[in-house]
Amino acid sequence: MYTRLYRHGVLEKEGFPIEEVSDYVSDPDSTVWFDLCCPTPEELGALGEELGLHELAVEDVVSERQRPKVDIYDNHLFITVYGIHLDGDRLAPVEVDVFVTANALVTIRENAGFDIDEVVRRWDASRRLAGHGVAYLLHGLLDHVVDSHLDFVESLDGQVDDLEESLFEEASRVGARELQRTVYTLRRNAAMFRKIALPMREVVGTLLRREHDLLVAPEMMPYFHDVYDHTLRVDQWIDSLRDLMANLRETRLAQQGFRLNEIMKRLTGWAAVIAVPTAITGFYGMNVPYPGEGQPWGFWLSSALVAVSSVALYMAFKKRDWL
């Protein structure tokens, strides 16, 4: 559990028990932040009573897989966002619920996969903004979330580029199954990421509306606009990646069809090369009189015909790239 107390824009205390939060929240000159990871329903109920949180917002914390959103209540905001977490090579986003009051910020993490320490480092790196209270804390949190989205979509773009190059490498034929699995994982991660990234534009846009000047002071507006610009960049990037992955899939299918045609063409060529010698030897193997029967020159004639026809067909097919 993390707790922090700012008074007049200065970090005054941290690591205090959560039971002391109500004492500090009553002071309008104080700004309090505390973090909960995997809280129990009883803890959430006590939190709701202490801060006067709406019961529907508390229920949303308990419910799994909420859509990223901003809910506006009389005395607080409820925000749901998702942090990036990778379980092996698969995306496993972590839900982070945020309660925002006039002078308190509460973060509730679904699990420890969300790096709250990085958020704290961002706050410490921009302490000159701490005088803006809750807006300063909320900006640091959203800035970290959106930047992690930007980093993840950039990594997806790099993976797509690598896959495009590997499609035309000879080595990719050997690892076709692995390549197929990589494409599937990439498409799955992109689809899941799109569900949590696209609504972020609406989340930040809601905070930028002028009726929320009580929360986001004019001095903090440029910083929130910067976060909003990053959300737009993520949206545009993920849309372009969807097109690239669709082209990648179509290219993969076309490439498989082309390779199948190449295999069939070569098998047909070899079948034709074998068919003519088979016809010649079959003719000379008939149980009827024929020119050269029982004579050495008959054997050499059939052998010469087999060799000449086979070489001629092989050279003709090779010239046309059929073999």
C-alpha positions in Angstrom: 0.0 0.0 0.0 1.3 3.5 -0.9 0.2 6.8 0.7 1.3 10.3 0.2 0.4 13.7 1.6 1.1 17.0 -0.2 0.4 20.3 1.5 0.7 23.6 -0.4 2.4 21.6 -3.2 5.1 20.1 -1.0 5.4 16.4 -0.3 5.0 16.4 3.5 4.4 12.8 4.4 4.2 9.3 2.9 3.8 5.7 4.0 1.2 6.6 6.7 -1.7 4.3 7.6 -4.8 4.5 5.5 -6.8 5.2 8.6 -5.3 8.7 8.8 -6.5 9.6 5.3 -9.8 11.0 6.6 -7.9 13.4 8.8 -5.9 14.9 6.0 -8.8 15.0 3.4 -10.7 17.4 5.7 -7.9 19.9 5.2 -8.5 21.9 1.9 -4.8 22.7 1.7 -3.8 19.1 1.6 -3.8 16.7 -1.3 -3.8 13.0 -0.5 -3.0 10.0 -2.6 -3.2 6.4 -1.6 -3.1 3.2 -3.6 -4.8 -0.2 -3.1 -3.9 -3.4 -4.8 -6.4 -6.2 -5.0 -8.6 -4.8 -2.2 -11.4 -6.9 -0.6 -15.1 -5.9 -0.9 -15.0 -4.9 2.8 -12.1 -2.6 2.3 -13.9 -1.0 -0.7 -17.0 -0.5 1.4 -15.1 1.2 4.1 -13.3 3.4 1.6 -16.6 4.4 0.0 -18.1 5.4 3.4 -15.0 7.4 4.4 -14.8 9.4 1.2 -18.5 9.5 0.4 -18.1 7.6 -2.9 -21.1 6.6 -4.9 -22.2 3.0 -4.5 -22.3 2.4 -8.3 -18.7 3.5 -8.6 -17.7 1.1 -5.8 -19.6 -1.7 -7.6 -17.7 -0.9 -10.8 -14.5 -1.6 -9.0 -15.7 -5.0 -8.0 -16.9 -5.8 -11.5 -14.3 -7.2 -13.9 -13.3 -5.8 -17.3 -14.9 -2.4 -17.2 -14.6 -0.3 -20.3 -12.1 2.7 -20.0 -14.4 5.5 -19.0 -15.1 8.6 -16.9 -18.2 8.7 -14.6 -19.1 12.0 -13.1 -20.8 12.1 -9.7 -21.7 14.9 -7.4 -18.5 15.0 -5.3 -16.0 12.9 -7.3 -15.0 11.3 -10.6 -14.6 7.7 -11.2 -12.1 6.7 -14.0 -11.2 3.3 -15.4 -8.0 2.9 -17.4 -5.8 -0.1 -18.3 -2.0 -0.4 -17.9 0.1 -2.6 -20.2 1.4 -5.9 -18.9 2.8 -8.8 -20.9 2.4 -12.4 -19.8 5.1 -14.0 -21.9 4.3 -12.8 -25.4 0.7 -12.2 -24.7 -0.9 -8.9 -23.6 -2.6 -9.1 -20.2 -3.8 -5.5 -19.4 -4.2 -4.5 -15.8 -7.3 -2.6 -14.8 -6.7 0.5 -12.7 -9.7 2.3 -11.1 -9.3 5.9 -10.0 -11.4 7.9 -7.6 -10.9 11.7 -7.9 -12.2 14.1 -5.3 -11.4 17.8 -4.7 -8.2 17.0 -2.8 -7.7 13.2 -2.9 -6.7 10.7 -5.6 -7.3 6.9 -5.0 -5.8 4.3 -7.3 -7.1 0.7 -7.1 -5.1 -1.8 -9.1 -6.4 -5.1 -10.3 -3.0 -6.8 -9.6 0.6 -5.9 -9.2 1.2 -6.0 -12.9 0.7 -2.3 -13.1 4.0 -0.4 -12.3 2.8 2.2 -9.8 6.5 2.9 -8.9 6.9 4.4 -12.4 4.0 6.7 -11.7 5.6 7.9 -8.4 8.8 8.5 -10.3 7.0 10.7 -12.7 5.5 12.7 -9.9 8.8 13.2 -8.3 10.3 14.3 -11.6 7.8 17.1 -12.0 7.4 18.4 -8.4 7.1 22.0 -9.6 3.5 21.1 -10.7 2.6 19.7 -7.3 0.9 23.0 -6.3 -1.9 22.1 -8.7 -3.0 19.3 -6.3 -5.1 16.4 -7.6 -4.7 17.6 -11.3 -1.0 17.1 -10.9 -1.4 13.6 -9.6 -4.0 12.6 -12.2 -1.9 13.9 -15.0 1.1 11.9 -13.9 -1.0 8.7 -13.8 -2.7 9.3 -17.2 0.6 10.3 -18.8 2.2 7.1 -17.7 -0.7 5.0 -18.9 -0.9 6.7 -22.3 2.9 6.6 -22.8 2.9 2.9 -22.0 0.2 2.5 -24.7 2.4 4.4 -27.1 5.4 2.2 -26.3 3.4 -0.9 -26.8 1.9 0.1 -30.2 5.5 1.1 -31.3 6.6 -2.4 -30.4 3.7 -3.9 -32.3 4.8 -1.8 -35.3 8.3 -3.2 -35.1 7.0 -6.8 -34.9 4.8 -6.2 -38.0 7.9 -4.9 -39.8 9.9 -8.0 -38.8 7.1 -10.3 -40.0 6.9 -8.6 -43.3 10.6 -9.2 -43.9 10.4 -12.8 -42.7 7.6 -13.6 -45.1 10.0 -13.4 -48.0 13.0 -15.1 -46.4 13.8 -18.7 -47.4 14.2 -19.5 -43.7 10.5 -18.7 -43.1 9.5 -21.8 -45.1 11.2 -23.9 -42.4 9.4 -22.1 -39.5 6.0 -21.8 -41.1 4.2 -23.1 -38.0 6.1 -20.7 -35.8 5.4 -17.9 -38.1 1.7 -18.7 -38.1 1.7 -18.7 -34.3 3.5 -15.3 -34.2 0.9 -13.8 -36.6 -2.0 -15.1 -34.5 -0.4 -13.8 -31.2 0.2 -10.4 -32.9 -3.4 -10.1 -34.1 -4.7 -11.1 -30.7 -2.6 -8.6 -28.9 -3.6 -5.8 -31.3 -7.3 -6.6 -31.0 -7.1 -6.6 -27.2 -5.0 -3.5 -27.1 -7.4 -1.6 -29.4 -10.3 -2.2 -26.9 -8.4 -0.5 -24.1 -6.6 2.2 -26.1 -9.3 3.7 -28.3 -11.6 4.8 -25.4 -8.7 6.7 -23.8 -9.3 9.6 -26.2 -12.8 9.9 -24.7 -11.5 9.7 -21.2 -8.9 12.5 -21.5 -11.3 14.5 -23.7 -13.9 14.4 -20.9 -11.4 15.8 -18.4 -10.5 18.6 -20.8 -14.1 20.0 -21.0 -14.4 23.4 -19.5 -17.0 22.4 -17.0 -14.2 20.5 -15.2 -12.0 23.6 -14.6 -12.5 22.9 -10.9 -10.4 19.7 -11.4 -8.1 20.7 -14.3 -6.9 24.2 -13.7 -6.0 26.4 -16.8 -2.3 26.1 -15.9 -2.6 22.2 -16.2 -4.5 22.3 -19.5 -1.4 22.2 -21.8 -0.2 19.1 -20.0 -3.5 17.3 -20.4 -3.6 18.4 -24.0 -0.3 16.8 -24.5 -1.7 13.5 -23.1 -4.7 13.9 -25.4 -2.3 14.3 -28.4 -0.6 11.1 -27.4 -4.0 9.3 -27.3 -4.7 10.5 -30.9 -1.3 9.3 -32.0 -2.0 5.9 -30.5 -5.4 5.7 -32.2 -4.0 6.6 -35.6 -1.1 4.1 -35.2 -3.3 1.2 -34.1 -5.6 1.9 -37.1 -2.7 1.8 -39.5 -1.4 -1.4 -37.9 -4.8 -3.0 -38.5 -4.4 -2.3 -42.2 -0.9 -3.6 -42.2 -1.8 -6.8 -40.4 -4.7 -7.3 -42.8 -2.3 -6.9 -45.7 0.1 -9.2 -43.9 -2.6 -11.9 -43.6 -3.6 -11.5 -47.3 0.0 -11.7 -48.3 0.5 -14.8 -46.3 -2.5 -16.5 -47.8 -1.4 -15.5 -51.3 2.1 -16.7 -50.6 0.8 -20.1 -49.5 -1.3 -20.4 -52.7 1.7 -19.4 -54.8 3.9 -22.0 -53.1 1.2 -24.7 -53.6 1.0 -23.8 -57.3 4.8 -24.0 -57.5 4.8 -27.5 -56.0 2.0 -28.7 -58.2 3.8 -27.3 -61.3 7.0 -29.1 -60.4 5.3 -32.3 -59.6 3.5 -32.2 -62.9 6.8 -31.5 -64.7 8.5 -34.5 -63.1 5.4 -36.6 -63.9 5.8 -35.6 -67.6 9.5 -36.4 -67.6 8.8 -39.8 -66.1 5.8 -40.5 -68.4 7.7 -40.6 -71.7 10.4 -43.1 -70.6 7.6 -45.2 -69.0 5.8 -45.3 -72.3 8.9 -46.3 -74.2 9.8 -49.1 -71.8 6.2 -50.2 -71.8 6.2 -50.5 -75.6 9.4 -52.6 -75.6 8.0 -54.7 -72.8 5.0 -55.9 -74.8 4.8 -59.7 -75.4 4.6 -59.2 -79.3 7.2 -59.1 -82.0 8.8 -55.6 -82.5 11.8 -54.2 -84.3 15.0 -55.2 -82.5 13.4 -58.0 -80.4 16.0 -60.3 -79.1 18.8 -58.1 -80.6 21.3 -56.0 -78.7 20.6 -53.0 -80.8 17.0 -53.1 -79.7 18.0 -52.7 -76.1 20.4 -49.8 -76.9 17.8 -48.1 -79.0 15.2 -48.1 -76.2 17.8 -47.0 -73.7 18.9 -44.1 -76.0 15.3 -43.1 -76.5 14.7 -43.0 -72.8 17.8 -41.0 -72.1 17.3 -38.5 -75.0 13.6 -37.9 -74.2 14.2 -37.5 -70.5 17.0 -35.0 -71.0 15.1 -33.1 -73.7 12.0 -32.8 -71.5 14.1 -31.9 -68.4 15.9 -29.1 -70.3 12.6 -27.8 -71.9 10.8 -27.7 -68.5 13.9 -26.2 -66.8 14.1 -23.4 -69.3 10.5 -22.5 -68.6 11.1 -22.7 -64.8 8.7 -25.7 -64.5 11.3 -27.7 -62.5 
